[in-house]
Amino acid sequence: MTQPFLPLCRPAVDDKDIQSVVEVLKSGWITTGPKNAQLEQQITDYTKSDHAVALSSATAGMHLVLLALGIGPGDEVITPSLTWVSTINMITLVGAKPVFVDVDPETLMTNAELIEPLITDKTKLIIPVHYAGGSLDLDPIYALGERYNITIVEDAAHALGTQYKGQPIGQRGTCLFSLHAIKNVTTAEGGILTTHNAELAEKVRRLKFHGLGVDAFDRETQGRSPQAEVIEPGFKYNMPDICAVLALGQLERIESITAKRTALAMAYRNSLSQIAGIRPLGIAEHDHKHCWHLLIIRVDENVCGKNRDDLIAELKEKGIGAGIHFKACHTQKYYRDNYAEKFGAINPNLENTERNSSQICSLPLFPDMTMEDVERVVNAVSEIIG
Ligand SMILES: *Cc1c(COP(=O)(O)O)cnc(C)c1O
């Protein structure tokens, strides 16, 4: 008997969440409104931040943060190449230069030691990435930012539920969380900015909706005040309430969602470590709580005689989804073909990025998976490797 397809991920949406969407649909107000306000409040409380701004995606948030910080031509932004390409695209689209920093070979996270040699007098921003659900070592990175007077924006797309030294990611500075369908808490598509910087929050709030000065949902007018004026030209990056409401229940259950992911990840790591040529990512030694967004292994072809892409294809034949998080951005066609001409020589020290980019594979991990599913995946990997 063939087993049903086991996807890479499945959102943790329950019947109550579905009912909450139906209620918004029936309410007559389906776009940005009171559910956005509730989501922003819940995220502010959870991350211990001062401000939260809900957006259509984390990518939209990155675009607006770059603009709000005045990043543009002549500026350099340091960020890993091993990240989702949206960050590199947004830096390039605002006219700034993405400077690629290497990552730790085991955790795939960058650190202050790797970042510091890349700082020049053009460096305006550093965007380190919390990878796979682990936490960056934030103290040395923020110390670097202070020493050189450079702003830090944490890419926290994987890190809702992650902690650093007992504090939630988001508590420290300015963060962008993604609520895309694969992420631990989802609105289907969506993102949210958290920050202690009131001016930045206000600017992003304005830019996300045409540059209008007022954003608050007004019960009397059922929306924005009709007198609201354009302060500066803006975008259309707001989140509909039918999306926002989907996250409210998930946020209430976030500790149990994280606990289920953690139990599954631990079971995976125990069994996978028995297979020669398969190495799960390393876990950072600094004090943190992992939210197990992704379960990533490295496939060493020299040891197991199978390359990563073949493993993914053969898992698919066995009805198991797998993914790559991520293909190094400097190896994407556009950046291969245009980086040197546009920006000059690429950082030559990206060995850990390049090796991992060709070896990493994400296996199914979502809260409604069972331990039997984990066993099925591990057995499949084991059979394929032989
Ligand atoms: C998902 C993701 C993003 C982008 O999030 P969207 O909400 O899809 O725009 C950015 N960075 C990383 C590391 C991601 O995984």
The ligand as an ORCA input file, in Angstrom:
! r2SCAN-3c Opt
* xyz 0 1
  C      10.513     33.448      4.682
  C      11.735     34.279      4.790
  C      11.764     35.633      4.429
  C      10.652     36.319      3.695
  O       9.423     36.206      4.284
  P       8.088     36.534      3.437
  O       7.061     36.755      4.483
  O       7.824     35.317      2.602
  O       8.347     37.724      2.615
  C      12.920     36.365      4.688
  N      13.993     35.803      5.241
  C      14.042     34.493      5.573
  C      15.269     33.940      6.201
  C      12.916     33.697      5.325
  O      12.968     32.386      5.624
*
